[in-house]
Amino acid sequence: MEGVGGDSASAASPVSQWGHDVWRMYQYYLDKTTPHAVYRWIGTLVVVIIYCLRVYYVQGFYIISYGLGIYLLNLLIGFLSPLVDPELEVSDGPLLPTKGSDEFKPFIRRLPEFKFWYSMTKAFCIAFVMTFFSVFDVPVFWPILLCYWIVLFVLTMRRQIAHMIKYKYVPLNVGKQKYGGKKPSGSSSGSRGD
């Protein structure tokens, strides 16, 4: 009797080892994509287009799309919010500067860009797989869901933008800040005589 338990434990070991190896390889390639933000987002855009085409051609699964939209809105709020919200908690860590005389502290997101991308891509992949199961195709009147989501998005973004204005932070950076240097005066360019 004791040998039966030992045999099943040894039989499960190669399967768990294989699962661990697959997970490690997956994590390796996921880590390799970290510095390639543009290519990651292009891949996500392809996944989004495939999901939208699937929903369009099937003409269903609107409730999954609505749930996906709510989840993406939640991710966007986390991406646009600071790590330490000055309204909610007082922390010993870095806070957002609220006056011009305050020391500069970099904006630290509550949800970093990589986790935002990863969660968004994973959500679209899961939603895509769910569209192959008819149990998730709940009949709903999709224009009502779309209108409700748009109202929810506008109200949430208005509150988030008011928070950004109140605490004077901009969560988006569009590249490295560059120093322009001194501009050449107009009289020195004409003295060359070429």
N, C-alpha and C positions, 0 to 999 in steps of 0.2 A: 504494500500500500504506500509506503514511503517513497518508493522508486517512481511511482506515477506522478507525484507532485514535483519531484526533481526533474523528470523528463520533460514535463510541460514548461518548466522554468527555463530549461536549456533550449527548448524549441523556440521559445519567445525571444530569446536573446539575439539570434541573428536578425529577426524581424525588427526588433528595437534598434539594433546596431545599424541596419539599413536605413531606417527612418531617421536616425540621428545623422548619418552620412548625407542623406538627401537634404535634411534641414541645414546642415553646415555648408553644403554646396550652394543652396539657395541664398543663405546669408552672405556667403562670399561674393556672389554676383550682385546681390543687392548693395553691398558695401562698395563694390567697384563702380556703381552708378552714381554714387553720392556727388562727385565733383561735376558731373555732366547734367546740370539742371535743365538746359534747353532740350537736350535729347530725351530726358525723362518726361518733360511736359509734352513734347511732341508725341511720344508713345501713349501718354494718357489721353491726348486729344484723339488719337486713332481709336483707342478703346471707347471713348465717349461717342464717337461717330458710329462705331459698330453697334453700340447699345441703342442709340437713337434710331438707327436703321432697323434694328430688330423690333423695337416697339412700334415703329411706323408700319412695317410690313405685316406684323401680327395683328395690329389694331387692337391692342389690349395691354394688360399689365400696367394700367395707369396708376393703380394704388402703389405699386412698387416704385414707380417713378416719383410719385408724391413723397413717399417715405425717403427715397434717395435724396430728393430736393431738400427735405427738412434736415437730414443728416449733413448734407453739404453746407447748408446755412449754418449749422452748429459748428462745423469745422472752420468756416470762414470767420465766424465771430472769434473763435480761439486764435486764428491766425492774425487777426487785426488787433487783438487785445494785448496789453502789456502783461508781463509775467506777474508783476505785483500791481494790483489795481489800487490806486490811491484812495478810491472811494470806499473800498471794502475793508482793507486791512492796513495796519501800520507795521512795517517790517524793518529789521536792521539792515536788510539788503539794499541794493540800489533802487532808488525811487525816480520817477520822472521829474525833471526840473519844471517848476511851475512859474518861475520868474526869470527875467533876463539875467539877474545877478547870480542865479543858482549855478552850481557846477554842472558841466555837461556830463550826462550819463547816457550811454548808448541804449537804444530801444531793444529790449529783450522780449521776444514774443512768448506768449503763453503756449502756443503750438508752433514749433519751428517749421520752416519751409519743407524740409525733408519729410517730417511726419505728416504734414498737411498733404503733400503729394502722395505719400504712401497710403494714407487712409483713404484719400479720394480715389485712387486707382483701385485699391482693394474693394471699395464700396461699389464701384462700377462693375468690376468683375463678378462680385457676388450677385448683384442685381441682374447681370446678364445671365448667369446660371439659373437664377430663379425664374426667368422668363421661359424656361423649358419645362416647367411644372405647372399644369393647369390649375392646381389647387390655389395658386397665387393670383390667378386671373379673376379677381373679384369685379363684377360689373358695377361700374360707377360712371357718373356723368362727369367726364374729365374737365369740361370748362369751369365747373364750380371749384374743383381742386386747384386748377391753374390760377383762377382769380384769388382764391384764398391764399395760395402760396405767394403770389405777387404782393398782396396786401401785407402778409407777414414779413416778406423780404424788405419792403419799403419801410415799415415801422421799425424793424430791427436795425436796418442801416441808418435810419434817421437818429435813433438813440445812440448808435455807435459813433456816428459822426459828431453828434453833440458832445459825447464824452471826449473825443479827440480834440475838439475845439476848446473845451473846458480845461483840459490838462495839457494842451499845447504839444501834442506829439503827432508825428506822421509815421505810420507803420510801414510805409513802402519806401524802398530806396531803389532808384533806377540805375544804379551804377556808382562807380567810385567818383567822389567829388574831385574835380580838377581845378587847379589854380590857374587862372588865365594870365597872370603876370601883368606887367605894365604894357599898356597899349602904345604902339609907336605913334609919334606925332606926325601930322600931315606934312610939315615943312621938311623933315629929314628925308622923306621918301622922294621928294623932287630934286634934291641936291646931288643925286648920283650922276645924272646926265647920260644915261644909256640911250 
